[in-house]
């Protein structure tokens, strides 16, 4: 029961990040922090070995370093990098490659959809909604947490905490 409740942290954080990034082009710092704080408790509840936990921590650290480099080179935003690194803690080495491939695939689809959306005139029904106005007007940024979140929700059933 405890593991079930704790494991719901991952999809809830992914959904919250998608909504926040769509609305404000920012991911609250509390979301990756929640993933990092809850992971050890969930890992303990799942009876993960210390080796599995160590590998997951090492992977998350590596992903954070890569994310920092990508932020420095302006390839990705800081919130996106922190979210991916924290999510890597949960995916572990077992599911990281499918997770990253899904992020890339969903990111490509997201970019195409938003590019098309921005080329079309803004519908009058959407013009009164701030999030849709910002999405249409902003020509540089993408709410990439949407791609990260969708990938996270797809990979969720394969998390090492759930599959043992």
ZIVENZI-V947037 format. One line per field, one symbol per residue. ss: DSSP state (H for helix, E for strand, L for the rest). psi: psi as a letter, one per 30 degrees, with the letter a starting at -180 (. if undefined). burial: b if it has 16 or more other C-alpha atoms within 10 Angstrom, else e. Layout:
ss: ???
psi: ???
burial: ???
This chain:
ss: LHHHHHHHHHHHHHHHHHHHHHHHLLLLHHHHHHHHHHHHHHHHHLLLLHHHHHHHHHHHHHHHHHHHHHHHLLLLLHHHHHHHHHHHHHHHHHHHHHHHHHHHHHHHHHHHHHHHHHHLLLLHHHHLLHHHHHHHHLLLLLLLHHHHHHHHHHHHHHLHHHHL
psi: eeeeeeffeeeeeeeeeeeeeeefgkkkffeeeeeeefeeeeeefghklfeeeeeeeeeeeeeeeeeeeeeeghflleeeeeeeeeeeeeelfegeeeeeeeeeeeeeeeeeeeeeefflkkkeffffjeeeeeeeejfelkiffeeeeeeeeefefgkeeef.
burial: eebeebbebbbebbbbbbbbbbbebbbeeebbeebbeebbebbebbeeeeeebeebbbbbbebbeebbeebeeeebbbbbbbbbbbbbbbbbbebbebbbebbeebbeebbeebeeebeeeeeeeeeeeebbbebbeeeeebbbbbbbbbbbbebbebbbbeee
